[in-house]
Amino acid sequence: MAARGRHWMRVVAGCLSVFVLCASVLAYVGVYFASNLTANIVANGLNMSTDETFSPKPGEPINILVMGSDTRQGANSKGYGDPTLIAGARSDTAIVLHISGDRKHAMAVSIPRDSIVELPTCQSETGATVGGTKDRFNAAFEIGGPGCSVKTVESLTGLSINHFMVVDFAGFKNVVDALDGVEVCLNKPVDDAKSGLKLPAGTSVVRGKQALAFVRARETLGDGSDIGRIQRQQEFLSSAIRKATSTGTLADPQKLYAVLNAGTKSLQVDPALANFDALKDLALDSSGVKPSEITFVTVPWVENPDHATVSWSPTQADALWQAMKNDTQWPPTATVGADGKPLTAAPNKITVSIVDGSGSGQGQQLGYQLSSEGYSVADVSTSSRSIKESLVEYDPTVPEQVEAARTLSYATGLPIRAVAGLTQVEIKLSPGASAIKLKAVTTAKPVDPLDTAKPRTAAQSICSN
């Protein structure tokens, strides 16, 4: 199936967090209506342990895996391709929604669908054992449903996922229409024949079909990549959250009920959440989170050589997951170098050469580590001359090298030395040098305004390029 036809599903999945975060409506619409909403929801227990405890204790954070399904079954069979040619279901959206223990903050972390990861073994619908191999992240949903995606996230991150939510695309346009449209912003006009999107520059309110076209447009918005779409869809979701939590929406029980009714009609959840009391408790428990306290971020990644898939940056991703496990601030404050000043050169803007005098191949290993974190390794050579000390060398007359050397010194733990005339920063490894364990770096200045790893909040309105 063509990738284009599935990308907009991320928005559908993301809209579920709107329901979680503003679903204090359950306190207003009454038991009868809330029970109707709950009756819309389907429980899915495949690959979920029957004795697993999902609900956290009071004061503990909540982790919810929000997913989108591209199934063509049932109501999804019309207008989205031939269901006989597009079998099964994949999850092209995965958002780990972390709600803090004090219920005042939330973080939504997008996982790129084309992340190459280790999949755990899961049970298929036929009872067969599947998985246990490296594959794209979204394959977990296809082989073992949402429960397998939960197991994958838990095995990769060390997080405990308390609940999951899955939505298909049949209700997407109805949700947007129930919100009376969502505001989007463009830096320049767009006329995309393939998606049918035609909007002027500046702000516009999109509904139903327009909203679908906005999140599907490929050639005329952004760079056409999966990562680029994640940012645009995070912005769309931020706007939807602002609309759903606005005074006008919250003050109109009929509108709120329409939004929730449209959303829950295409909703699957874990068995522990598929009842009125659990849904109400989660909704009320999360209702204090304001849009300005909802942070969106994408798991740090690097592009793989095939230019079609990505891998997570080990130290950067681990730091993100650790912050969620510790229920601590994200993004962290800027990393401070040995001179006591914040680092400003991000790994993906640094090119470095490695001169290996270790005699044990440590240069190649370090090069691999640096590449996996987004650094550009220009060359790894073996030195025939004696290197007295492992260190980072740079030209002090080149500001970019000065800042790059500060970052590399912190990340590797190696001292720095100024050497005039270097064309780029070099790392030299002395004989007997041991393996280096890199440290995560958070820079003080964002290097790319379109970097999806750059956190933003749901209160921010950002135009798409």
C-alpha positions in Angstrom: 0.0 0.0 0.0 1.2 3.5 -0.8 2.7 5.3 2.2 0.9 8.5 1.2 -2.5 7.1 2.0 -1.5 6.3 5.6 0.5 9.3 6.9 -2.5 11.3 8.0 -3.4 8.6 10.5 -1.0 10.1 13.0 -3.4 13.0 13.5 -6.3 10.7 14.2 -4.4 8.9 16.9 -3.2 12.1 18.3 -6.7 13.5 18.6 -7.3 10.8 21.3 -5.1 12.8 23.7 -7.6 15.6 23.2 -10.3 13.3 24.6 -8.1 12.3 27.5 -7.0 15.8 28.4 -10.4 17.5 28.1 -12.6 14.5 29.0 -13.6 16.1 32.2 -16.7 16.6 30.1 -17.8 13.2 31.6 -18.4 15.1 34.8 -20.8 17.4 33.0 -22.7 15.2 30.5 -24.0 12.8 33.1 -23.8 9.1 33.6 -26.3 8.2 30.9 -24.4 10.0 28.1 -21.0 8.9 29.4 -22.2 5.3 29.4 -23.2 5.7 25.8 -19.7 7.0 25.0 -18.2 4.0 26.8 -20.5 1.6 24.9 -18.8 2.9 21.7 -15.4 1.6 22.8 -14.0 -1.8 21.9 -11.6 -3.6 24.2 -8.6 -5.4 22.8 -6.7 -7.8 25.0 -4.4 -9.5 22.5 -0.9 -9.8 23.9 -1.9 -8.2 27.2 -1.2 -10.1 30.4 -4.4 -10.9 32.3 -2.7 -10.3 35.7 -1.0 -7.1 34.7 -1.9 -4.0 36.7 -2.6 -1.1 34.4 -3.7 1.7 36.7 -0.9 3.6 38.5 -1.2 4.6 42.2 -2.2 8.1 43.1 0.7 10.5 42.6 2.4 8.2 40.1 2.7 9.2 36.4 0.5 7.7 33.8 1.9 6.4 30.4 -0.6 5.9 27.6 0.4 4.5 24.2 -1.8 6.2 21.6 -1.9 4.5 18.2 -3.6 4.8 14.8 -4.8 1.9 12.8 -4.9 1.9 9.0 -7.3 -1.1 8.8 -9.7 -1.1 5.8 -12.3 -3.3 7.5 -15.8 -2.2 8.3 -16.5 1.5 8.0 -13.0 2.1 6.8 -13.4 0.1 3.6 -15.0 3.0 1.7 -12.9 5.6 0.0 -9.5 4.4 1.4 -8.4 1.9 -1.1 -9.5 -1.7 -2.0 -9.7 -3.6 1.3 -8.9 -6.9 -0.6 -5.6 -5.4 -1.7 -4.7 -3.7 1.6 -5.0 -6.5 4.2 -4.4 -6.4 7.9 -3.6 -3.2 9.9 -0.5 -1.3 10.7 0.1 1.5 13.3 1.7 4.4 11.4 1.2 6.5 14.5 2.6 5.9 17.9 2.6 8.6 20.6 3.7 7.8 24.1 1.6 10.2 26.2 3.2 10.8 29.7 1.0 12.5 32.3 3.1 13.6 35.3 2.4 12.3 38.8 1.2 15.8 39.9 -1.2 15.8 36.9 0.0 19.3 35.9 2.2 18.4 33.0 2.1 16.1 30.0 4.6 15.0 27.3 3.6 13.4 24.0 6.6 11.6 22.3 6.1 10.6 18.7 7.8 7.4 17.5 8.6 7.4 13.8 6.9 4.5 12.1 10.0 3.6 10.1 12.2 3.3 13.2 14.2 0.1 12.9 13.9 -1.7 16.3 14.1 -5.1 17.9 10.6 -6.5 18.1 9.6 -8.8 21.0 7.9 -12.1 20.4 4.1 -11.7 20.3 1.1 -13.8 19.6 -0.8 -13.4 16.3 -4.6 -13.5 16.0 -4.2 -17.1 14.9 -2.2 -18.0 18.0 1.2 -18.3 16.3 4.3 -16.8 17.9 5.7 -14.0 15.8 8.3 -11.3 16.0 11.6 -11.5 17.8 13.4 -9.8 14.8 14.5 -6.4 13.7 11.9 -4.6 11.7 10.1 -1.2 11.4 8.3 -0.2 14.5 4.9 -0.2 12.9 5.3 -3.9 12.1 4.6 -4.7 15.8 0.9 -3.7 15.4 0.6 -5.7 12.2 1.9 -8.9 13.6 0.3 -8.8 17.1 -2.1 -5.8 17.5 -1.8 -3.0 20.0 -0.7 -5.3 22.8 2.4 -6.2 20.8 3.1 -2.5 20.2 2.9 -2.0 24.0 5.3 -4.8 24.6 7.7 -3.3 22.0 7.6 0.2 23.6 8.2 -1.3 27.0 11.1 -3.4 25.9 12.7 -0.5 24.0 12.2 2.2 26.6 12.0 0.6 30.0 8.7 2.4 30.6 5.6 0.8 32.0 2.7 1.5 29.7 -0.5 1.8 31.8 -3.0 2.0 29.0 -3.3 2.1 25.3 -5.7 3.7 22.8 -6.2 2.9 19.1 -8.4 4.8 16.6 -9.0 4.1 13.0 -9.6 6.8 10.3 -13.3 6.4 9.8 -14.1 9.0 12.5 -11.4 11.5 11.7 -13.5 13.9 9.6 -16.4 13.7 12.1 -14.1 14.6 15.0 -12.8 17.7 13.2 -16.3 18.7 12.2 -17.6 18.1 15.8 -14.9 20.6 16.9 -16.2 23.0 14.2 -12.9 22.9 12.4 -9.3 23.3 13.4 -7.1 26.3 12.7 -3.9 25.7 10.7 -1.2 28.1 9.5 0.8 28.2 6.3 3.8 30.4 5.4 2.8 30.3 1.7 -0.3 29.3 -0.3 -0.7 25.7 -1.3 -2.5 24.1 -4.2 -1.9 20.4 -4.1 -3.8 18.5 -6.9 -3.1 15.1 -5.5 -4.5 15.7 -2.0 -7.0 18.3 -3.1 -5.7 20.9 -0.6 -6.0 24.5 -1.6 -5.4 27.1 1.1 -4.0 30.7 1.2 -1.0 31.8 3.1 -1.7 32.6 6.8 -4.3 31.0 9.0 -7.3 29.0 7.9 -9.9 26.9 9.6 -10.0 23.4 8.0 -12.9 20.9 8.4 -13.5 17.3 7.4 -12.1 16.9 3.9 -9.8 19.9 4.1 -8.3 18.7 7.4 -7.7 15.3 5.8 -6.1 16.9 2.8 -3.9 19.1 5.0 -2.3 16.2 6.8 -2.0 14.1 3.7 -0.4 16.7 1.4 3.0 15.4 0.3 4.8 17.4 -2.4 3.7 20.9 -1.5 4.1 20.9 2.3 7.4 20.3 4.0 10.0 17.9 2.5 7.6 15.0 2.0 9.2 12.8 4.6 7.6 10.9 7.4 9.6 13.0 9.9 8.4 16.2 8.3 4.8 15.1 8.5 5.2 14.3 12.2 6.0 18.0 13.0 3.0 19.2 10.9 0.7 16.8 12.6 2.0 17.7 16.0 1.1 21.3 15.1 -2.4 20.2 13.9 -2.9 18.3 17.2 -1.8 21.3 19.2 -4.4 23.4 17.5 -7.0 20.7 18.0 -6.2 20.6 21.7 -6.4 24.4 22.0 -9.8 24.2 20.3 -11.1 21.3 22.4 -10.0 22.9 25.7 -11.2 26.4 24.8 -13.8 28.1 27.0 -16.4 27.9 24.2 -16.0 24.2 23.7 -16.0 23.3 27.4 -19.0 25.5 28.1 -21.1 23.7 25.4 -21.9 20.2 26.6 -23.7 19.4 23.3 -20.5 20.2 21.4 -18.3 18.3 23.8 -20.5 15.2 23.6 -20.4 15.4 19.8 -16.6 15.5 19.8 -16.3 12.6 22.3 -19.1 10.6 20.6 -17.3 10.9 17.2 -14.0 9.9 18.6 -15.1 7.0 20.8 -16.9 5.3 17.9 -13.6 4.4 16.3 -11.8 3.7 19.6 -10.1 0.5 20.9 -8.5 0.4 24.4 -6.9 -2.1 26.7 -9.5 -4.1 28.8 -8.7 -2.2 32.0 -9.8 1.1 30.4 -12.9 -0.2 28.6 -15.5 0.7 31.3 -17.2 3.8 32.5 -15.5 4.1 35.9 -12.0 3.7 34.5 -12.5 6.1 31.7 -14.1 8.7 34.0 -11.3 8.4 36.5 -8.6 8.8 33.9 -10.4 11.7 32.4 -10.9 13.5 35.6 -7.4 12.7 36.8 -5.9 14.3 33.7 -8.2 17.3 33.3 -5.9 19.7 35.1 -3.2 19.6 32.4 -3.3 22.9 30.4 -2.3 23.2 26.7 0.8 25.3 27.8 1.9 22.3 29.9 1.6 19.7 27.1 5.0 19.2 25.4 5.3 17.5 22.0 8.6 16.0 21.0 9.9 13.2 18.6 12.3 10.6 19.8 15.8 11.6 18.8 16.8 9.8 15.6 19.3 9.5 12.8 18.7 8.6 9.2 19.9 5.1 8.1 22.0 4.6 5.0 19.0 3.3 3.0 17.4 6.8 3.4 14.1 5.1 4.0 14.3 4.2 7.7 15.7 5.8 10.9 17.4 4.6 14.1 17.1 6.1 17.5 20.1 8.1 18.8 21.1 5.8 21.8 22.2 8.4 24.4 19.7 11.0 23.4 16.7 8.6 23.3 17.8 7.0 26.6 17.9 10.4 28.2 14.4 11.1 27.1 13.0 7.8 28.3 14.9 8.2 31.6 13.3 11.6 32.2 9.9 10.0 31.7 10.7 7.2 34.1 11.9 9.7 36.6 9.0 12.0 35.9 11.4 14.9 35.6 11.6 17.9 33.4 11.9 17.7 29.6 13.6 19.2 27.8 16.5 19.3 30.2 18.5 22.5 30.7 21.4 23.0 28.3 24.5 20.8 28.9 27.3 22.7 30.5 30.9 22.1 29.3 34.1 21.9 31.3 34.4 25.7 31.1 31.0 26.1 32.9 29.2 27.5 29.9 26.3 25.9 28.0 27.1 23.9 24.9 25.8 25.4 21.6 27.0 23.0 18.9 24.5 20.1 18.4 25.8 16.7 17.4 24.1 16.8 14.0 26.0 19.9 13.0 29.5 18.5 13.9 31.9 16.9 11.5 34.9 15.1 13.0 37.8 13.0 11.9 39.3 10.2 14.1 43.0 9.3 14.2 43.3 5.9 15.9 46.5 5.1 17.6 44.9 2.7 20.1 46.2 -0.4 18.4 42.9 -2.1 19.2 40.4 -0.6 16.7 38.8 1.8 19.2 38.7 4.4 16.5 36.2 2.4 14.3 34.1 1.7 17.4 34.0 5.4 18.4 33.2 6.4 14.8 30.2 4.0 14.9 29.0 5.4 18.2 29.3 9.0 17.0 27.5 8.3 13.8 24.6 6.6 15.7 24.2 9.9 17.7 24.0 12.0 14.6 27.6 13.3 14.4 29.2 13.2 10.9 32.4 11.2 10.9 34.5 12.3 7.9 37.3 9.7 8.3 38.8 7.1 10.6 42.5 6.6 10.0 45.2 4.6 11.8 48.2 6.5 13.0 51.7 5.3 12.5 53.1 7.9 14.8 53.0 7.8 18.6 50.0 9.6 20.1 50.9 10.5 23.7 47.3 11.4 24.9 43.8 10.8 23.8 42.2 14.2 23.1 40.1 16.5 20.9 42.0 18.9 18.7 40.6 22.0 17.0 41.6 25.3 15.3 41.1 28.1 17.8 40.6 30.7 15.0 37.5 28.9 13.7 34.5 29.6 16.0 32.6 26.5 14.7 35.5 24.3 15.6 35.7 25.8 19.0 32.1 25.0 19.8 32.3 21.6 18.2 35.3 20.7 20.3 33.5 21.7 23.5 30.6 19.4 22.6 32.9 16.5 21.6 35.0 17.0 24.8 31.9 16.7 27.0 30.4 13.8 25.0 33.6 11.7 25.0 35.2 12.9 28.3 38.4 13.7 26.4 40.4 16.9 27.0 40.8 19.5 24.2 43.9 21.1 22.6 44.1 24.0 20.2 46.1 23.3 17.0 46.2 26.0 14.4 45.5 25.1 10.8 43.1 22.2 11.2 40.5 21.9 8.5 38.1 20.2 10.9 38.0 18.9 14.5 39.9 15.7 15.2 39.8 13.1 17.9 43.1 11.3 18.5 43.3 8.1 20.5 46.5 7.1 22.2 47.9 3.5 22.4 45.9 1.4 24.8 42.9 3.7 24.7 39.9 2.1 26.2 36.3 2.2 24.9 34.5 5.5 25.3 30.9 5.7 26.5 29.3 8.8 25.0 27.2 11.1 27.1 24.0 12.8 25.8 24.2 16.5 24.9 21.5 19.1 25.1 22.5 22.3 23.3 21.4 25.8 24.3 20.4 26.9 20.8 18.1 24.9 18.4 20.0 24.3 15.2 17.0 23.7 13.0 13.6 25.3 13.4 12.0 22.3 11.7 13.8 19.8 14.0 11.0 17.5 15.2 13.1 16.7 18.3 12.8 20.3 19.3 10.0 20.3 22.0 7.0 22.5 21.6 3.8 22.9 23.6 0.2 22.7 22.7 -0.2 26.4 23.4 2.2 27.3 20.6 0.9 28.1 17.1 3.6 27.4 14.5 3.2 27.8 10.8 4.1 24.9 8.5 6.6 25.4 5.7 
